[in-house]
């Protein structure tokens, strides 16, 4: 088995209207890449059913170092939490090519 390396997976679920600004923030804060997918569900602010339009939700995933993940999370909390529906969570992941993250 190949040697694995520990990284963080930062997951952001938020309003799709933020996608452009959010992706710009991620890049400026050191993310080497990210994945954006459609997200639907129910939470504190009700049911979100719309797909890929401004009233829908997106899920953004970033695999990065712990330091980068924490910096991104703190920035997003400060910039968006008070005015937008957003949740953030961190998970440990193992990667096989650490230089990509």
CNS distance restraints for C-alpha pairs under 8 A (distance, minus, plus):
assign (resid   2 and name CA) (resid  96 and name CA) 6.86 0.50 0.50
assign (resid   3 and name CA) (resid  96 and name CA) 6.43 0.50 0.50
assign (resid   4 and name CA) (resid  94 and name CA) 5.59 0.50 0.50
assign (resid   4 and name CA) (resid  95 and name CA) 5.33 0.50 0.50
assign (resid   4 and name CA) (resid  96 and name CA) 4.79 0.50 0.50
assign (resid   4 and name CA) (resid  97 and name CA) 7.75 0.50 0.50
assign (resid   5 and name CA) (resid  94 and name CA) 5.22 0.50 0.50
assign (resid   5 and name CA) (resid  95 and name CA) 5.24 0.50 0.50
assign (resid   5 and name CA) (resid  96 and name CA) 6.30 0.50 0.50
assign (resid   5 and name CA) (resid  97 and name CA) 7.74 0.50 0.50
assign (resid   5 and name CA) (resid  98 and name CA) 6.21 0.50 0.50
assign (resid   6 and name CA) (resid  92 and name CA) 6.79 0.50 0.50
assign (resid   6 and name CA) (resid  93 and name CA) 5.85 0.50 0.50
assign (resid   6 and name CA) (resid  94 and name CA) 4.64 0.50 0.50
assign (resid   6 and name CA) (resid  95 and name CA) 6.44 0.50 0.50
assign (resid   7 and name CA) (resid  63 and name CA) 6.61 0.50 0.50
assign (resid   7 and name CA) (resid  64 and name CA) 5.71 0.50 0.50
assign (resid   7 and name CA) (resid  65 and name CA) 5.21 0.50 0.50
assign (resid   7 and name CA) (resid  66 and name CA) 6.47 0.50 0.50
assign (resid   7 and name CA) (resid  92 and name CA) 6.04 0.50 0.50
assign (resid   7 and name CA) (resid  93 and name CA) 5.39 0.50 0.50
assign (resid   7 and name CA) (resid  94 and name CA) 6.02 0.50 0.50
assign (resid   7 and name CA) (resid  95 and name CA) 6.91 0.50 0.50
assign (resid   7 and name CA) (resid  98 and name CA) 8.00 0.50 0.50
assign (resid   7 and name CA) (resid 101 and name CA) 7.72 0.50 0.50
assign (resid   8 and name CA) (resid  63 and name CA) 5.63 0.50 0.50
assign (resid   8 and name CA) (resid  64 and name CA) 5.48 0.50 0.50
assign (resid   8 and name CA) (resid  65 and name CA) 5.78 0.50 0.50
assign (resid   8 and name CA) (resid  66 and name CA) 5.54 0.50 0.50
assign (resid   8 and name CA) (resid  69 and name CA) 6.64 0.50 0.50
assign (resid   8 and name CA) (resid  90 and name CA) 6.44 0.50 0.50
assign (resid   8 and name CA) (resid  91 and name CA) 5.65 0.50 0.50
assign (resid   8 and name CA) (resid  92 and name CA) 4.83 0.50 0.50
assign (resid   8 and name CA) (resid  93 and name CA) 5.75 0.50 0.50
assign (resid   9 and name CA) (resid  61 and name CA) 6.67 0.50 0.50
assign (resid   9 and name CA) (resid  62 and name CA) 5.60 0.50 0.50
assign (resid   9 and name CA) (resid  63 and name CA) 4.51 0.50 0.50
assign (resid   9 and name CA) (resid  64 and name CA) 6.59 0.50 0.50
assign (resid   9 and name CA) (resid  69 and name CA) 7.58 0.50 0.50
assign (resid   9 and name CA) (resid  90 and name CA) 5.57 0.50 0.50
assign (resid   9 and name CA) (resid  91 and name CA) 5.06 0.50 0.50
assign (resid   9 and name CA) (resid  92 and name CA) 6.17 0.50 0.50
assign (resid   9 and name CA) (resid  93 and name CA) 6.28 0.50 0.50
assign (resid  10 and name CA) (resid  61 and name CA) 5.73 0.50 0.50
assign (resid  10 and name CA) (resid  62 and name CA) 5.15 0.50 0.50
assign (resid  10 and name CA) (resid  63 and name CA) 6.40 0.50 0.50
assign (resid  10 and name CA) (resid  64 and name CA) 7.80 0.50 0.50
assign (resid  10 and name CA) (resid  69 and name CA) 6.06 0.50 0.50
assign (resid  10 and name CA) (resid  73 and name CA) 7.84 0.50 0.50
assign (resid  10 and name CA) (resid  88 and name CA) 7.01 0.50 0.50
assign (resid  10 and name CA) (resid  89 and name CA) 5.88 0.50 0.50
assign (resid  10 and name CA) (resid  90 and name CA) 4.71 0.50 0.50
assign (resid  10 and name CA) (resid  91 and name CA) 6.68 0.50 0.50
assign (resid  11 and name CA) (resid  59 and name CA) 6.88 0.50 0.50
assign (resid  11 and name CA) (resid  60 and name CA) 5.72 0.50 0.50
assign (resid  11 and name CA) (resid  61 and name CA) 4.62 0.50 0.50
assign (resid  11 and name CA) (resid  62 and name CA) 6.56 0.50 0.50
assign (resid  11 and name CA) (resid  88 and name CA) 5.64 0.50 0.50
assign (resid  11 and name CA) (resid  89 and name CA) 5.39 0.50 0.50
assign (resid  11 and name CA) (resid  90 and name CA) 6.38 0.50 0.50
assign (resid  12 and name CA) (resid  58 and name CA) 7.99 0.50 0.50
assign (resid  12 and name CA) (resid  59 and name CA) 5.61 0.50 0.50
assign (resid  12 and name CA) (resid  60 and name CA) 5.02 0.50 0.50
assign (resid  12 and name CA) (resid  61 and name CA) 6.44 0.50 0.50
assign (resid  12 and name CA) (resid  86 and name CA) 6.92 0.50 0.50
assign (resid  12 and name CA) (resid  87 and name CA) 5.79 0.50 0.50
assign (resid  12 and name CA) (resid  88 and name CA) 4.69 0.50 0.50
assign (resid  12 and name CA) (resid  89 and name CA) 6.85 0.50 0.50
assign (resid  13 and name CA) (resid  39 and name CA) 7.51 0.50 0.50
assign (resid  13 and name CA) (resid  57 and name CA) 6.81 0.50 0.50
assign (resid  13 and name CA) (resid  58 and name CA) 5.70 0.50 0.50
assign (resid  13 and name CA) (resid  59 and name CA) 4.48 0.50 0.50
assign (resid  13 and name CA) (resid  60 and name CA) 6.39 0.50 0.50
assign (resid  13 and name CA) (resid  86 and name CA) 5.58 0.50 0.50
assign (resid  13 and name CA) (resid  87 and name CA) 5.36 0.50 0.50
assign (resid  13 and name CA) (resid  88 and name CA) 6.63 0.50 0.50
assign (resid  14 and name CA) (resid  18 and name CA) 7.44 0.50 0.50
assign (resid  14 and name CA) (resid  57 and name CA) 5.39 0.50 0.50
assign (resid  14 and name CA) (resid  58 and name CA) 5.61 0.50 0.50
assign (resid  14 and name CA) (resid  59 and name CA) 6.68 0.50 0.50
assign (resid  14 and name CA) (resid  84 and name CA) 7.41 0.50 0.50
assign (resid  14 and name CA) (resid  85 and name CA) 5.60 0.50 0.50
assign (resid  14 and name CA) (resid  86 and name CA) 4.35 0.50 0.50
assign (resid  14 and name CA) (resid  87 and name CA) 6.62 0.50 0.50
assign (resid  15 and name CA) (resid  19 and name CA) 7.62 0.50 0.50
assign (resid  15 and name CA) (resid  54 and name CA) 7.13 0.50 0.50
assign (resid  15 and name CA) (resid  55 and name CA) 6.77 0.50 0.50
assign (resid  15 and name CA) (resid  56 and name CA) 5.97 0.50 0.50
assign (resid  15 and name CA) (resid  57 and name CA) 4.41 0.50 0.50
assign (resid  15 and name CA) (resid  58 and name CA) 6.09 0.50 0.50
assign (resid  15 and name CA) (resid  84 and name CA) 7.12 0.50 0.50
assign (resid  15 and name CA) (resid  85 and name CA) 6.32 0.50 0.50
assign (resid  15 and name CA) (resid  86 and name CA) 7.13 0.50 0.50
assign (resid  16 and name CA) (resid  52 and name CA) 6.87 0.50 0.50
assign (resid  16 and name CA) (resid  53 and name CA) 6.61 0.50 0.50
assign (resid  16 and name CA) (resid  54 and name CA) 5.38 0.50 0.50
assign (resid  16 and name CA) (resid  55 and name CA) 6.75 0.50 0.50
assign (resid  16 and name CA) (resid  56 and name CA) 5.51 0.50 0.50
assign (resid  16 and name CA) (resid  57 and name CA) 4.77 0.50 0.50
assign (resid  16 and name CA) (resid  58 and name CA) 5.15 0.50 0.50
assign (resid  17 and name CA) (resid  53 and name CA) 7.48 0.50 0.50
assign (resid  17 and name CA) (resid  54 and name CA) 4.63 0.50 0.50
assign (resid  17 and name CA) (resid  55 and name CA) 7.11 0.50 0.50
assign (resid  17 and name CA) (resid  56 and name CA) 7.86 0.50 0.50
assign (resid  18 and name CA) (resid  22 and name CA) 5.70 0.50 0.50
assign (resid  19 and name CA) (resid  23 and name CA) 5.97 0.50 0.50
assign (resid  19 and name CA) (resid  58 and name CA) 7.66 0.50 0.50
assign (resid  20 and name CA) (resid  24 and name CA) 6.30 0.50 0.50
assign (resid  21 and name CA) (resid  25 and name CA) 6.19 0.50 0.50
assign (resid  22 and name CA) (resid  26 and name CA) 6.24 0.50 0.50
assign (resid  23 and name CA) (resid  27 and name CA) 6.36 0.50 0.50
assign (resid  23 and name CA) (resid  34 and name CA) 7.95 0.50 0.50
assign (resid  24 and name CA) (resid  28 and name CA) 6.25 0.50 0.50
assign (resid  25 and name CA) (resid  29 and name CA) 6.11 0.50 0.50
assign (resid  25 and name CA) (resid  72 and name CA) 7.96 0.50 0.50
assign (resid  26 and name CA) (resid  30 and name CA) 6.51 0.50 0.50
assign (resid  26 and name CA) (resid  31 and name CA) 5.43 0.50 0.50
assign (resid  26 and name CA) (resid  72 and name CA) 6.71 0.50 0.50
assign (resid  27 and name CA) (resid  31 and name CA) 5.09 0.50 0.50
assign (resid  27 and name CA) (resid  32 and name CA) 6.83 0.50 0.50
assign (resid  27 and name CA) (resid  33 and name CA) 7.43 0.50 0.50
assign (resid  29 and name CA) (resid  68 and name CA) 7.14 0.50 0.50
assign (resid  29 and name CA) (resid  71 and name CA) 7.18 0.50 0.50
assign (resid  29 and name CA) (resid  72 and name CA) 6.25 0.50 0.50
assign (resid  30 and name CA) (resid  68 and name CA) 6.39 0.50 0.50
assign (resid  31 and name CA) (resid  62 and name CA) 6.95 0.50 0.50
assign (resid  31 and name CA) (resid  63 and name CA) 7.82 0.50 0.50
assign (resid  31 and name CA) (resid  64 and name CA) 6.55 0.50 0.50
assign (resid  31 and name CA) (resid  68 and name CA) 7.08 0.50 0.50
assign (resid  31 and name CA) (resid 101 and name CA) 7.69 0.50 0.50
assign (resid  32 and name CA) (resid  64 and name CA) 7.57 0.50 0.50
assign (resid  32 and name CA) (resid 100 and name CA) 7.14 0.50 0.50
assign (resid  32 and name CA) (resid 101 and name CA) 6.16 0.50 0.50
assign (resid  33 and name CA) (resid  62 and name CA) 6.61 0.50 0.50
assign (resid  33 and name CA) (resid  63 and name CA) 7.71 0.50 0.50
assign (resid  33 and name CA) (resid 101 and name CA) 7.98 0.50 0.50
assign (resid  34 and name CA) (resid  60 and name CA) 6.68 0.50 0.50
assign (resid  34 and name CA) (resid  61 and name CA) 5.55 0.50 0.50
assign (resid  34 and name CA) (resid  62 and name CA) 4.71 0.50 0.50
assign (resid  34 and name CA) (resid  63 and name CA) 7.27 0.50 0.50
assign (resid  35 and name CA) (resid  59 and name CA) 7.96 0.50 0.50
assign (resid  35 and name CA) (resid  60 and name CA) 5.52 0.50 0.50
assign (resid  35 and name CA) (resid  61 and name CA) 5.18 0.50 0.50
assign (resid  35 and name CA) (resid  62 and name CA) 6.74 0.50 0.50
assign (resid  36 and name CA) (resid  58 and name CA) 6.54 0.50 0.50
assign (resid  36 and name CA) (resid  59 and name CA) 5.65 0.50 0.50
assign (resid  36 and name CA) (resid  60 and name CA) 4.52 0.50 0.50
assign (resid  36 and name CA) (resid  61 and name CA) 6.63 0.50 0.50
assign (resid  37 and name CA) (resid  58 and name CA) 5.59 0.50 0.50
assign (resid  37 and name CA) (resid  59 and name CA) 5.22 0.50 0.50
assign (resid  37 and name CA) (resid  60 and name CA) 6.57 0.50 0.50
assign (resid  38 and name CA) (resid  51 and name CA) 6.32 0.50 0.50
assign (resid  38 and name CA) (resid  52 and name CA) 6.25 0.50 0.50
assign (resid  38 and name CA) (resid  56 and name CA) 7.83 0.50 0.50
assign (resid  38 and name CA) (resid  57 and name CA) 6.28 0.50 0.50
assign (resid  38 and name CA) (resid  58 and name CA) 4.67 0.50 0.50
assign (resid  38 and name CA) (resid  59 and name CA) 6.17 0.50 0.50
assign (resid  39 and name CA) (resid  51 and name CA) 7.39 0.50 0.50
assign (resid  39 and name CA) (resid  56 and name CA) 7.42 0.50 0.50
assign (resid  39 and name CA) (resid  57 and name CA) 5.09 0.50 0.50
assign (resid  39 and name CA) (resid  58 and name CA) 4.85 0.50 0.50
assign (resid  39 and name CA) (resid  59 and name CA) 5.71 0.50 0.50
assign (resid  40 and name CA) (resid  47 and name CA) 7.79 0.50 0.50
assign (resid  40 and name CA) (resid  48 and name CA) 5.46 0.50 0.50
assign (resid  40 and name CA) (resid  49 and name CA) 5.38 0.50 0.50
assign (resid  40 and name CA) (resid  50 and name CA) 7.33 0.50 0.50
assign (resid  40 and name CA) (resid  51 and name CA) 7.39 0.50 0.50
assign (resid  40 and name CA) (resid  56 and name CA) 7.33 0.50 0.50
assign (resid  40 and name CA) (resid  57 and name CA) 6.27 0.50 0.50
assign (resid  40 and name CA) (resid  58 and name CA) 7.93 0.50 0.50
assign (resid  41 and name CA) (resid  47 and name CA) 5.76 0.50 0.50
assign (resid  41 and name CA) (resid  48 and name CA) 5.48 0.50 0.50
assign (resid  41 and name CA) (resid  49 and name CA) 6.72 0.50 0.50
assign (resid  42 and name CA) (resid  46 and name CA) 5.35 0.50 0.50
assign (resid  42 and name CA) (resid  47 and name CA) 4.17 0.50 0.50
assign (resid  42 and name CA) (resid  48 and name CA) 6.10 0.50 0.50
assign (resid  43 and name CA) (resid  47 and name CA) 6.52 0.50 0.50
assign (resid  45 and name CA) (resid  85 and name CA) 7.27 0.50 0.50
assign (resid  48 and name CA) (resid  55 and name CA) 7.71 0.50 0.50
assign (resid  48 and name CA) (resid  56 and name CA) 6.07 0.50 0.50
assign (resid  48 and name CA) (resid  57 and name CA) 6.79 0.50 0.50
assign (resid  49 and name CA) (resid  56 and name CA) 6.44 0.50 0.50
assign (resid  50 and name CA) (resid  55 and name CA) 6.15 0.50 0.50
assign (resid  50 and name CA) (resid  56 and name CA) 4.50 0.50 0.50
assign (resid  50 and name CA) (resid  57 and name CA) 7.50 0.50 0.50
assign (resid  51 and name CA) (resid  56 and name CA) 5.32 0.50 0.50
assign (resid  51 and name CA) (resid  57 and name CA) 7.25 0.50 0.50
assign (resid  52 and name CA) (resid  56 and name CA) 5.88 0.50 0.50
assign (resid  52 and name CA) (resid  57 and name CA) 7.38 0.50 0.50
assign (resid  52 and name CA) (resid  58 and name CA) 7.76 0.50 0.50
assign (resid  62 and name CA) (resid  69 and name CA) 7.91 0.50 0.50
assign (resid  63 and name CA) (resid  69 and name CA) 7.99 0.50 0.50
assign (resid  63 and name CA) (resid 101 and name CA) 6.20 0.50 0.50
assign (resid  64 and name CA) (resid  68 and name CA) 6.20 0.50 0.50
assign (resid  64 and name CA) (resid  69 and name CA) 6.19 0.50 0.50
assign (resid  64 and name CA) (resid 101 and name CA) 4.83 0.50 0.50
assign (resid  65 and name CA) (resid  69 and name CA) 6.18 0.50 0.50
assign (resid  65 and name CA) (resid 101 and name CA) 6.76 0.50 0.50
assign (resid  66 and name CA) (resid  70 and name CA) 6.12 0.50 0.50
assign (resid  67 and name CA) (resid  71 and name CA) 6.20 0.50 0.50
assign (resid  68 and name CA) (resid  72 and name CA) 6.12 0.50 0.50
assign (resid  69 and name CA) (resid  73 and name CA) 6.06 0.50 0.50
assign (resid  69 and name CA) (resid  90 and name CA) 7.85 0.50 0.50
assign (resid  70 and name CA) (resid  74 and name CA) 6.11 0.50 0.50
assign (resid  71 and name CA) (resid  75 and name CA) 6.22 0.50 0.50
assign (resid  72 and name CA) (resid  76 and name CA) 6.12 0.50 0.50
assign (resid  73 and name CA) (resid  77 and name CA) 6.09 0.50 0.50
assign (resid  73 and name CA) (resid  88 and name CA) 7.03 0.50 0.50
assign (resid  74 and name CA) (resid  78 and name CA) 6.20 0.50 0.50
assign (resid  75 and name CA) (resid  79 and name CA) 6.04 0.50 0.50
assign (resid  76 and name CA) (resid  80 and name CA) 5.59 0.50 0.50
assign (resid  76 and name CA) (resid  81 and name CA) 7.04 0.50 0.50
assign (resid  77 and name CA) (resid  81 and name CA) 4.95 0.50 0.50
assign (resid  77 and name CA) (resid  82 and name CA) 7.99 0.50 0.50
assign (resid  78 and name CA) (resid  82 and name CA) 7.86 0.50 0.50
assign (resid  80 and name CA) (resid  84 and name CA) 5.68 0.50 0.50
assign (resid  80 and name CA) (resid  86 and name CA) 7.45 0.50 0.50
assign (resid  81 and name CA) (resid  85 and name CA) 6.94 0.50 0.50
assign (resid  81 and name CA) (resid  86 and name CA) 6.25 0.50 0.50
assign (resid  97 and name CA) (resid 101 and name CA) 7.77 0.50 0.50
